[in-house]
Amino acid sequence: MNFDYSTLDVLRQNHPAWRLLRSDHAPLVASFLHRTFTAPNVRVISQADLAEALEDELYALREQLGPTAFPKAASDYLNDWAANDKGWLRKFYRQDSDEPQFDLTPATEKAIAWLGTLTERSFVGTESRLLIRHVLQDRSQVTLRELCDTQPLQQGLAELVAYLQLAGDTFSTVVDEQVSETIVWRSRKDSGEQQTRQASLPRVIFVR
């Protein structure tokens, strides 16, 4: 992808994930869909169940923000979020049922996942720092590859970046440019399927 102005401006205007993040209702949409779909790892919810859950959410928000907040019915919001100009939900019918069903679009999953990364870096960095300190209590040095083999990356690239930041800012390190090491981790595609990813880096050695 080209990160030039024209490309990003087109994405800003047309990509459902970007539209979600720009929306005045983004806190409602993202928090509700995360709670109902992402957190419990649910793929499909019937319209009746999803509307009931959203109605409860809207009632609580009106109690907090005032009776004029989010004035439409829950079913209207769901249909709005599934409309072509939003694209945050997919509305469809099963072959054996007349009741509409909803699931998240890949764009919404991306937006929610990105929102989750906004505050995770400091947590990831803290966990990485504690692991390095623990290992260096018993050893004089440890390589980044050994750390990742001992405790595989759970946060993917964000966690790897946190290690590299610690190498430059917190711990004494040696970088051996003559030796390349491959760091491997597992991540999840938009479809939910697991995939293996890797990065080749010069050997990074943390020393006590």
Secondary structure, 3 states (H helix, E strand, C coil): CCCCHHHHHHHHHHCHHHHHHHCCCHHHHHHHHHHHHHCCCCCCEEHHHHHHHHHHHHHHHHHHHCCCCCCCCHHHHHHHHHCCCCCCEEEEECCCCCCEEEEECHHHHHHHHHHHHCCHHHHHHHHHHHHHHHHHCCCCEEEHHHHHHHCCCCCCHHHHHHHHHHHHHCCEEEEEEEEEEEEEEEEECCCCCEEEEEEEEEEEEEEC
